[in-house]
Structure formats: C-alpha cells, structure tokens
Amino acid sequence: MRLGINLGYWGAGMDGDNLAVAQEADRLGYDVCWAAEAYGSDAPTVLAWVAAQTERIDVGSAILQIPARQPAMTAMTAATLDSLSGGRFRLGLGVSGPQVSEGWYGVKFDKPLARTREYVEIVRRAMTRERLSYEGEHWTLPLPDGPGKALKLTVHPEREHIPLYIAAIGPKNLEQTGEIADGALLIFPSADHLEDTAIRHLRAGREKAGKTLEGFDVCPTLPLALGTDADVPALADMFRPYTALYVGGMGSRKQNFYNQLAQRMGYEKEAAEIQDKYLSGDKAGAAAAIPQQLIDSTTLLGSVERIADRMRAYAAAGVTTLTLAPAGFTLDERVAALRAGTEALEHAGLA
C-alpha cells in the first residue's frame, strides 16, 4: 500500500507550512500530493507551485471540478502540468455539489453521471492529440453550422496516459468510476464498511468494462492525528467540526452525499440529528451529536502502533493508496504526523 498526502484547500490558514509539508512528504517517499478546490483556491496553481519545488512525488487534483471548466480546458491543464512536472501529474475529477455547481459556476446540477461520462470521454480523446470532435447530450464539438473546426492539443504531455481519478461516494457513481477511470478518490472511508460502501460497486464497474480491480487505485483520504492511545477521544474531538460540516451541512437536506454515506454505514438516526442541528444553525450541537466511533473509524488516531493496525485493515479492505491529511497546530506537529505515517506503514509491514 502506498501513501499520499492531501494539502486540502489553500487559504485555510496553513499556507506557509504546506510547501514544507509537501517537501517533507517528497523526502519521505510519499507517492502523491493532492490539492483540493471548492470556491476559493484553484488546484492547478497550487499543484504547479508544489511540483516546481519537489523532485519525485506526484501531484494530483482532488479534485478539478467538472462544472468549473470545459473538458478541453481540463485536457490542456492536465497536459501542461504533466509536461511541467516531468510526468508527475494525476488528474482527479468530480462534479462537486448542487450548491457550488449552480451557485458559484451557474451550471445546472443535472444528470451528473452522464455529464461525468461525457466529460471523461472528451478529456481522454483530447489528450490523444487527435483532432477533437464529439457528439453527446451535453457537449458537441465542434459546434454545428458554425466556424468552429476540429482542433488537436498542441502540448505534449510527458506520458502517453495520464492517470484519471474520479471522486465518488454514491453507489452508481462508484460503479461508473470503476468502469471509466483509473482510480477512485474516496472520503470518510471506514475499513469495516468499505466493501459494502465502495469496493463492491467499483468491482461491478470494472467487470462491466471487462476488467478487474488489478491496477485500479483505490485512494481514500483520512485525517491523521498522532498521540497516545489514551488520547484518542480528545484527538477525535479535533475532527468534530470537520465531520459536522460534511455530514450536516455539505449540500442541501435532500442532496447531501456525505450524510447518505453515514447512513449507509449504519448511522441513520445520528446522521439525521447532525443534519437537523447543523442546518438550524446549531453547529456546536451538530458536532457534539457525532458518535466518536464514526470519527474514529474514518480517521487515523493515536499511537504509531494503533495507526499501523488501522492501516492493515485498510489494506485488507482493498485500499491501494492511503492519502493522509496530517493534523497539527504547528508545522512541527504536522511533520511529526507525516513521519508517523511512514513509520506506521513500515510497522504494519506494508511499505
């Protein structure tokens, strides 16, 4: 099992340390460094900055938002980043959510699966450097009866095939991801529930494409906080606001994919209470309503030995790249957590 690191969103208050964290991950042999975007910092700028100041680690978008860019623009960005980084770019895509898609980008959040499939087809076709033409429900290239012409990408990516990932949560999206992508970006993964909530759907998609999970990158992100095993309850409390935001407030009452995931993990009653409190403005109450087990099962908390045990469970569940979000209030604490990740992987016998 490989290790990755997720820098999250730029502008979250730790920007000055993020480069140092990425560089330490590079020195420690981490496989990939991901950066996110929502409606603040954009991922490509951050990734170009990190790639320019690291040597070996891959850089990946987790995610580039599909409603933010035309697919041909995404192909241009991917090819450029792969070229500039010397073949170290990984393209992660996702549809975002209805509030961001429609509120920030002015793009209707309709038929997300069909839109994603067409988007991936166009991106892949553009990156072959053949003349781009496409006829679909959501995109037609070139536009008919106009001056547009079929063009081809002029930038040469370093690699013939840039790995393409999709951020997926729901069963249908997971199945399609297994069918059309090279990897899946997962969030709030519990090793105990991963087969039912993700792996079996990815496997079904691979089978639909005539493939197996061999070579497919199952890549969840987990926050990591280092301490003693006795510190676990206090460490879990650090992530209550984060979990409450996603389970309670990320999306609308009808369309919150993270809330639905918590329900599929067996927290139906608790997920409803968290959402009710969060949407009514009681964010503290929402955080307090989160069961510690929900947090503990979707993070890596405690001693190196305890984290190593959890890593074994994730590897057994089918994870191939475990992406860490090392927690800490200082750079030294985040670097210590980063180093604990490699130590735990070795302790688990997975390095």
PyMOL commands that set and color helices and strands:
alter all, ss='L'
color gray80, all
select helices_A, chain A and resi 15-28+43-51+66-68+71-84+98-103+112-127+171-180+194-208+229-238+240-249+257-264+268-279+283-288+292-296+304-317+331-347
alter helices_A, ss='H'
color red, helices_A
select strands_A, chain A and resi 2-6+32-35+58-61+64-65+89-94+134-135+140-141+164-167+183-187+217-226+300-302+321-326
alter strands_A, ss='S'
color yellow, strands_A
deselect
rebuild
show_as cartoon
